[in-house]
Amino acid sequence: MSYNIGLSGLRATNQSLGVISHNIANVSTAGFKSARAEFAAVYGGGQPGGVEVNNVSQNFERDGDVVNTGRSLDLAISGNGFFMTSLNGQSAYTRAGTFNRDADNFIVANNGMRLQGYMADEAGQLIQGVVQDLRVDVANLPAQASTRLDFVANLKADAVAPTGAFDTAEASSYNFSQSSELYDSLGTRHVLTQYFVKMPGTASTQLNFAANLNADATIPENAFAPTNSSSYNFSRSSELFDSRGNSHVMTQYFVKTGADTWEAHYYIDGKAVSTPQNLTFNPAGTLASPGSLTLEYEPEGATKMIIALDHSGMTQHASGFNMSLNQADGDPSSNSWEVNYRIDGKAVGTVQALTFNTDGSLATPAGNITLNYAPAGAEAMEVSLNPARMTQFAADFNVSRNQHDGYTAGELAGVRFESNGNMYAVFTNGQDQLKGKVVMAHFANPDGLRQGDDTSWHQSFASGAAVIGEPGTGVLGSLTAGAYEGSNVELTGELVNLMTAQRNYQANSKSISTADKMTQVLFNSF
């Protein structure tokens, strides 16, 4: 009996060595799952009968390392699930995500079995629920005319309005420009250029001024000169703006000439803009004349300024000089722009006005801008441009989006997967087109799967039926594109198991040897 028990130990240990050796041999195999031999004691009629390998189970709970390759057709599974493959009616499941494109443009595993998934129709919509071989159509991608331009930019709020008339050949006649690519129905490239011109601010036309002139002031002895403060009694400055939004300083000098009379001198940027005005006050201290006057000034590079000065609220009392009103209209900054459009240097559409709110958001226009262009030999183009997300802040001019929807014709250049399982055809014109989506399978009992060649498994009664779904849904794991899942064999642990199996084998051999010696002693006693 001892012989049989020892022999069973040798057999079981030898099987265990086979499992360990198989693990070590596949330490670099993509998608491989390590296995272990599970032992069970054997009894016959209540008497010890040795040991046997009851089961060889695989470890599906631990993922292998994700090996980044950069290959467009490699996929790595993290979590539960298997890739589905099929050929000639035979199905197999695998974790090895190293796929290729065969001569017929099917996506295949290394053993030639075709990857399964949902294909897309001509409109690029996935045909859900119909699992089939993933294949890429080799037909060229026809040209598509541009119909939409997504353009988002910030226009610098404190930009200075140009002085001259707009001219594409004169850079100083506009503030900013930006070009965009467009394509016609033949795939011919055209260039749309937008020229942004800041509109001038609002020039000052009205100044309301009121002050009290001290009735007790003395008459200056010196003749008036703006550079001699002893030649006038009081002065006050006001800020005005020209048609370009430039700031100018108007200064009023008040010189007492009599008991109820004053002489006012008006200067803008240090230049006299009017003859001195005599101000006469009533005994009650209110202004008798003049109540208002008109001042004219011609700033450099801007239109003539005509300012209506209203100082009817001025008074003369013995309470000292004080100003109660100093308010001019005009705005140095403009929230308005004009956009000129050119396609291939030719004017298209009308000059478009853009106005912005005080928070920097676009006020008008509220809808899309339509540009029409008739290229030679191709269908007429109608391009819709939506400026709704344009802004006007003090930051520099910058473009955050400049995307058109058209493209030239292209030939198939390759295939790539994304991490959600989508399969795209890549064309020489830079376009991608959805062609399908990988599906995955999950089993209630993965240990019940029947092992096959080429790191694959097959459905069995013990595993249950495959549950099919898209990556990342339900219990199915996620995918990593451009990588594959390596073996989950832990080499250090396997080497330790190998030494343990070697020791067990030696121990079982020793038990057989001991039983043999005891038998020889028994035979020699007769």
C-alpha positions in Angstrom: 0.0 0.0 0.0 2.9 2.4 0.8 4.2 1.9 -2.7 0.9 3.0 -4.3 0.6 6.0 -2.0 4.1 7.1 -2.9 3.5 6.5 -6.5 0.3 8.6 -6.4 2.4 11.4 -4.8 4.9 11.2 -7.6 2.1 11.3 -10.3 0.4 14.3 -8.6 3.6 16.2 -8.1 4.6 15.5 -11.8 1.3 16.9 -12.9 1.9 19.9 -10.7 5.3 20.3 -12.2 3.7 20.3 -15.6 1.3 23.2 -14.6 4.1 25.2 -13.1 6.4 24.7 -16.2 3.5 25.7 -18.4 3.1 28.9 -16.4 6.8 29.7 -16.6 6.9 29.0 -20.4 4.0 31.5 -20.9 5.4 34.3 -18.7 5.6 36.5 -21.8 2.4 35.3 -23.6 -0.2 38.0 -24.3 -3.4 37.4 -22.5 -2.2 34.2 -20.7 -3.8 33.3 -17.4 -1.7 31.4 -14.8 -3.0 28.1 -13.6 -2.5 26.0 -10.5 -2.9 22.3 -9.7 -5.4 21.6 -6.9 -4.8 18.3 -4.9 -7.3 16.1 -3.2 -6.7 13.1 -0.8 -7.7 9.6 -2.0 -9.3 7.0 0.3 -10.3 3.4 -0.6 -12.6 1.7 1.8 -11.7 4.2 4.5 -8.0 3.5 4.0 -5.5 6.1 2.8 -4.9 5.8 -0.9 -2.6 8.7 -1.6 -3.3 11.9 -3.6 -4.5 13.0 -7.0 -4.8 16.3 -8.9 -8.5 17.1 -8.5 -8.6 20.2 -10.7 -6.4 22.6 -12.6 -7.9 26.1 -12.3 -6.9 29.4 -13.9 -6.6 32.8 -12.3 -9.0 35.1 -14.1 -9.3 37.5 -11.2 -5.8 39.0 -11.6 -5.1 41.2 -14.7 -1.8 41.0 -16.5 0.3 44.1 -16.9 -0.8 46.5 -19.6 2.0 46.6 -22.1 1.9 49.9 -24.1 2.9 49.4 -27.7 1.5 52.4 -29.6 0.1 50.0 -32.3 -3.3 51.3 -33.4 -4.9 47.8 -33.4 -3.7 46.6 -30.0 -6.3 46.5 -27.2 -5.9 45.6 -23.5 -8.7 44.4 -21.2 -8.7 45.6 -17.6 -11.3 43.7 -15.6 -13.8 41.1 -16.6 -14.5 39.9 -20.1 -13.0 38.3 -23.3 -12.7 39.4 -26.9 -15.0 37.4 -29.2 -13.4 35.8 -32.3 -15.0 33.6 -35.0 -14.0 31.8 -38.2 -16.1 29.4 -40.3 -18.8 29.1 -37.7 -16.3 28.3 -34.8 -16.2 30.8 -31.9 -13.4 31.3 -29.5 -12.7 33.8 -26.7 -9.4 35.4 -25.9 -7.7 38.1 -23.7 -4.8 38.5 -26.2 -5.5 41.9 -27.7 -2.8 41.8 -30.5 -4.9 42.2 -33.6 -4.0 42.8 -37.2 -5.7 43.6 -40.6 -5.7 40.7 -43.1 -5.7 40.9 -46.8 -9.5 41.1 -46.9 -9.4 44.0 -44.4 -10.9 41.9 -41.6 -9.6 42.5 -38.1 -8.0 39.2 -37.0 -6.2 37.7 -34.1 -2.8 36.0 -34.5 -4.5 32.7 -35.3 -6.5 34.2 -38.1 -9.8 34.2 -36.3 -11.9 37.4 -36.9 -12.7 39.9 -34.1 -16.4 40.3 -33.5 -18.4 43.5 -32.9 -21.0 45.9 -34.2 -20.5 47.3 -37.7 -21.6 50.9 -38.7 -23.9 51.7 -41.6 -23.1 54.2 -44.4 -24.3 57.1 -42.1 -21.8 56.1 -39.5 -24.4 54.7 -37.1 -23.7 51.5 -35.2 -26.0 48.6 -36.0 -26.6 47.6 -32.4 -27.4 44.0 -31.6 -26.0 42.4 -34.8 -22.6 40.8 -33.9 -20.5 40.2 -37.0 -16.9 40.1 -38.3 -15.3 43.6 -38.0 -14.1 44.7 -41.3 -12.9 48.0 -42.8 -14.2 49.1 -46.2 -11.3 50.1 -48.5 -13.3 52.6 -50.5 -12.0 56.1 -50.8 -13.6 58.9 -48.7 -15.2 61.4 -51.2 -14.7 65.1 -50.7 -17.3 67.0 -48.6 -18.0 70.7 -49.1 -17.7 72.9 -46.0 -21.0 74.2 -44.7 -20.1 75.3 -41.2 -17.3 77.1 -39.5 -17.0 77.0 -35.7 -15.0 80.1 -34.8 -14.4 81.4 -31.3 -12.0 84.3 -30.5 -11.4 87.1 -28.0 -11.2 90.7 -29.4 -9.0 92.9 -27.4 -11.3 95.4 -25.6 -8.8 98.3 -25.4 -7.6 98.0 -29.0 -7.3 101.4 -30.7 -9.7 102.1 -33.7 -7.8 102.4 -37.0 -7.9 105.8 -38.6 -8.0 105.0 -42.3 -10.5 103.3 -44.5 -10.4 99.5 -44.5 -8.0 97.9 -47.0 -6.8 94.3 -46.9 -3.4 95.5 -48.3 -2.9 98.0 -45.4 -2.4 96.3 -42.1 -2.9 99.5 -40.2 -6.5 99.7 -41.4 -7.7 96.8 -39.3 -6.9 95.4 -35.9 -6.8 91.7 -36.3 -7.2 89.0 -39.0 -7.6 85.3 -39.0 -7.7 82.7 -41.8 -9.7 79.4 -41.9 -9.6 76.5 -44.4 -12.7 75.7 -46.4 -13.3 73.0 -49.1 -15.7 73.0 -52.0 -17.6 70.0 -53.4 -14.6 68.9 -55.4 -12.3 69.0 -52.4 -10.5 72.1 -53.5 -9.0 74.1 -50.6 -10.1 77.7 -50.2 -9.0 80.3 -47.6 -11.5 82.4 -45.7 -9.9 85.4 -44.0 -11.8 87.5 -41.4 -10.6 91.1 -40.8 -11.7 92.7 -37.5 -11.9 96.5 -37.3 -12.5 98.2 -34.0 -15.1 101.0 -34.3 -14.1 104.4 -32.8 -15.4 105.4 -29.4 -18.0 108.2 -28.9 -16.5 111.7 -29.1 -17.4 114.2 -26.4 -19.9 116.8 -27.5 -21.3 118.2 -24.2 -19.7 119.4 -21.0 -21.9 120.4 -18.0 -19.9 122.5 -15.5 -21.0 124.3 -12.4 -18.9 126.0 -9.7 -19.1 128.8 -7.1 -16.6 131.6 -7.7 -15.6 133.3 -4.4 -17.2 136.7 -4.3 -14.4 138.0 -1.9 -11.6 137.1 -4.4 -9.2 139.9 -5.3 -8.5 141.1 -8.9 -5.1 139.7 -10.1 -2.5 142.4 -10.8 -0.7 140.5 -13.6 -2.0 139.9 -17.1 -3.4 136.4 -17.7 -1.0 133.7 -18.6 -1.9 130.0 -18.0 1.7 129.3 -16.8 1.4 132.0 -14.1 -0.8 131.0 -11.3 -0.9 134.5 -9.9 -2.5 135.8 -13.0 -5.8 134.0 -12.4 -7.9 133.2 -9.4 -9.1 129.6 -10.0 -8.8 126.8 -12.5 -10.5 123.4 -13.1 -9.8 120.6 -15.7 -12.2 118.3 -17.4 -11.6 115.1 -19.5 -12.9 115.0 -23.0 -12.6 112.3 -25.8 -12.2 112.6 -29.5 -13.6 110.3 -32.2 -10.7 107.9 -31.8 -11.2 107.6 -28.1 -8.1 109.6 -27.2 -8.3 111.6 -24.0 -7.9 115.4 -24.0 -7.8 117.8 -21.0 -9.8 121.0 -21.1 -8.8 123.6 -18.5 -10.9 126.6 -17.5 -9.2 129.6 -15.9 -11.3 132.1 -14.0 -10.0 135.7 -13.6 -11.9 138.2 -11.5 -12.3 141.5 -13.3 -14.9 143.4 -11.3 -17.4 143.2 -8.4 -19.7 140.9 -10.4 -17.7 140.1 -13.5 -15.1 137.4 -14.3 -13.2 136.5 -17.4 -13.0 132.7 -18.4 -10.2 131.3 -20.5 -10.6 127.9 -22.2 -7.6 125.6 -23.1 -7.5 122.1 -24.5 -4.2 120.3 -24.3 -2.6 123.6 -23.5 -4.0 125.4 -26.6 -6.6 128.2 -26.4 -9.8 127.1 -28.0 -11.9 130.3 -27.6 -11.6 134.0 -27.0 -11.9 134.9 -23.3 -15.5 134.9 -22.2 -17.0 137.5 -19.8 -19.1 136.0 -17.0 -21.6 138.4 -15.4 -23.4 137.6 -12.1 -26.6 139.0 -10.7 -26.6 140.6 -7.2 -28.2 137.4 -6.0 -25.1 135.5 -7.1 -26.6 133.6 -10.0 -25.0 133.8 -13.5 -26.5 136.4 -15.8 -24.6 135.7 -19.0 -23.5 133.7 -20.9 -25.3 130.5 -20.0 -23.5 128.4 -22.6 -21.0 128.5 -25.4 -19.5 126.3 -28.1 -15.9 125.3 -28.2 -14.1 123.8 -31.2 -10.8 121.8 -31.3 -9.1 119.8 -34.0 -7.1 116.9 -32.5 -4.4 115.2 -34.5 -5.6 112.1 -36.4 -9.3 112.6 -35.4 -12.3 114.6 -36.5 -12.9 118.1 -35.2 -14.4 118.2 -31.7 -17.3 120.5 -31.1 -18.1 120.9 -27.4 -21.2 122.5 -26.1 -20.3 124.0 -22.7 -23.2 124.6 -20.3 -22.2 126.5 -17.2 -25.6 128.0 -16.4 -25.4 126.6 -12.9 -22.4 128.7 -11.9 -22.7 131.1 -8.9 -20.8 133.8 -7.1 -21.0 133.8 -3.3 -18.5 134.6 -0.5 -18.2 130.9 0.5 -15.0 130.2 -1.4 -14.4 128.4 -4.7 -16.0 125.0 -5.0 -17.1 122.9 -8.0 -20.5 121.1 -7.9 -20.7 119.7 -11.5 -18.0 118.6 -14.0 -19.5 116.0 -16.3 -18.7 115.4 -20.0 -20.2 112.9 -22.3 -18.2 110.6 -24.7 -16.7 107.2 -24.3 -13.1 106.3 -25.1 -13.9 102.7 -25.6 -16.2 101.2 -28.2 -18.0 97.9 -27.9 -18.5 97.7 -31.6 -16.5 96.0 -34.3 -16.8 95.5 -38.0 -15.8 92.2 -39.7 -14.9 92.0 -43.4 -14.9 88.6 -45.1 -12.6 87.5 -48.0 -12.5 84.0 -49.6 -9.4 83.6 -51.8 -9.0 87.4 -51.6 -12.6 88.1 -52.9 -15.1 89.9 -50.8 -18.0 87.7 -49.6 -21.1 88.7 -47.7 -21.7 92.1 -46.3 -19.6 93.9 -43.7 -20.8 92.4 -40.4 -21.2 94.5 -37.3 -20.4 92.9 -33.9 -21.5 94.6 -30.6 -20.6 93.4 -27.2 -22.2 93.7 -23.8 -20.4 95.4 -20.9 -19.6 91.9 -19.5 -17.6 91.0 -22.6 -20.3 88.7 -24.1 -21.6 89.1 -27.6 -24.8 91.2 -27.9 -25.4 91.2 -31.7 -25.9 89.5 -34.1 -28.1 87.0 -32.4 -28.0 84.4 -35.2 -25.6 82.8 -37.6 -23.7 84.7 -40.3 -24.1 83.1 -43.8 -21.3 83.5 -46.4 -22.0 82.5 -50.0 -19.2 81.8 -52.5 -19.2 80.3 -56.0 -15.9 78.5 -56.7 -14.9 77.8 -60.3 -16.1 74.4 -61.5 -17.7 73.4 -58.2 -21.0 73.7 -56.6 -21.8 77.0 -54.9 -20.8 77.1 -51.3 -22.9 78.3 -48.4 -21.0 78.5 -45.1 -22.7 79.2 -41.8 -20.6 81.0 -39.1 -21.8 81.2 -35.5 -20.2 84.1 -33.6 -22.2 83.6 -30.4 -19.2 82.5 -28.3 -16.9 85.4 -29.3 -15.9 87.7 -26.5 -14.4 91.2 -25.9 -12.0 91.3 -22.9 -8.9 93.3 -22.2 -6.8 90.2 -22.9 -4.9 89.9 -26.2 -6.5 88.8 -29.4 -6.6 85.0 -29.4 -8.5 82.2 -31.3 -9.6 79.3 -29.2 -11.5 77.4 -31.9 -11.3 77.5 -35.7 -12.8 74.3 -37.0 -14.5 73.6 -40.4 -16.6 70.6 -41.4 -15.4 70.0 -44.9 -12.5 68.0 -46.3 -10.8 66.9 -49.5 -11.0 63.3 -50.9 -8.9 60.8 -49.0 -7.7 57.2 -49.3 -7.7 54.6 -46.6 -4.4 54.9 -44.6 -5.1 52.7 -41.6 -7.4 51.5 -38.9 -7.3 52.5 -35.2 -9.3 51.6 -32.0 -10.2 53.9 -29.2 -10.5 53.0 -25.5 -14.3 52.8 -25.8 -14.0 50.0 -28.4 -14.9 52.2 -31.4 -13.1 51.3 -34.6 -12.2 54.1 -37.0 -10.9 54.1 -40.6 -8.1 56.7 -40.9 -7.8 58.4 -44.3 -5.0 60.4 -45.9 -7.0 63.6 -45.7 -6.8 63.5 -41.9 -10.4 62.4 -41.4 -11.6 59.5 -39.3 -14.8 57.6 -39.9 -16.5 55.2 -37.5 -16.7 51.7 -39.0 -17.6 49.5 -36.0 -17.3 48.8 -32.3 -15.7 45.9 -30.4 -18.0 43.8 -28.2 -16.9 41.7 -25.3 -18.2 38.5 -23.7 -18.6 37.6 -20.0 -19.3 34.2 -18.5 -20.9 33.3 -15.1 -18.1 30.7 -14.5 -14.9 31.5 -16.5 -13.2 28.5 -14.8 -15.6 26.3 -16.7 -14.3 27.4 -20.1 -12.5 24.8 -22.2 -9.0 25.8 -23.1 -7.8 25.9 -26.7 -4.7 26.7 -28.6 -3.4 30.2 -29.3 -4.4 31.5 -25.8 -8.1 31.0 -26.4 -11.0 29.5 -24.6 -14.2 27.9 -25.7 -17.7 28.0 -24.2 -18.8 24.8 -22.3 -21.8 23.7 -20.3 -19.9 24.4 -17.1 -19.0 28.0 -18.1 -22.6 29.0 -19.1 -23.6 31.0 -22.1 -21.7 34.1 -23.1 -23.2 37.5 -22.1 -22.4 40.0 -24.8 -22.0 43.8 -24.3 -20.0 46.9 -25.0 -16.7 47.6 -23.1 -17.2 49.3 -19.8 -20.9 48.4 -19.5 -22.3 46.1 -16.7 -19.7 43.7 -15.4 -17.5 44.1 -18.4 -14.1 45.6 -18.1 -12.6 48.6 -19.8 -10.2 48.8 -22.8 -6.9 50.5 -23.3 -6.1 51.3 -26.9 -2.5 51.0 -28.2 -1.6 48.3 -25.6 -2.2 44.7 -24.8 -2.6 42.7 -21.6 0.5 40.7 -20.8 0.6 37.4 -18.9 -0.5 37.4 -15.3 2.1 34.8 -14.3 4.1 35.9 -11.2 7.5 34.4 -12.1 9.0 34.7 -8.6 6.1 32.8 -7.1 6.3 30.1 -9.8 10.0 29.5 -9.1 9.2 29.1 -5.4 6.4 26.6 -6.4 8.9 24.8 -8.6 11.3 24.3 -5.6 8.3 23.2 -3.5 7.3 20.6 -6.1 10.9 19.4 -6.3 11.0 18.8 -2.6 7.6 17.0 -2.7 8.8 14.8 -5.5 12.0 13.9 -3.5 9.9 13.2 -0.4 7.6 10.9 -2.2 10.5 9.1 -3.8 12.0 8.7 -0.3 8.7 7.1 1.0 8.9 4.5 -1.9 12.6 3.9 -1.1 11.8 3.3 2.6 8.9 0.9 1.8 11.3 -1.0 -0.5 13.9 -1.4 2.2 11.3 -2.6 4.7 10.1 -5.2 2.2 13.7 -6.4 1.7 14.2 -6.7 5.4 11.0 -8.8 5.5 12.2 -11.1 2.7 15.6 -11.5 4.2 14.2 -12.7 7.6 13.0 -16.0 5.9 
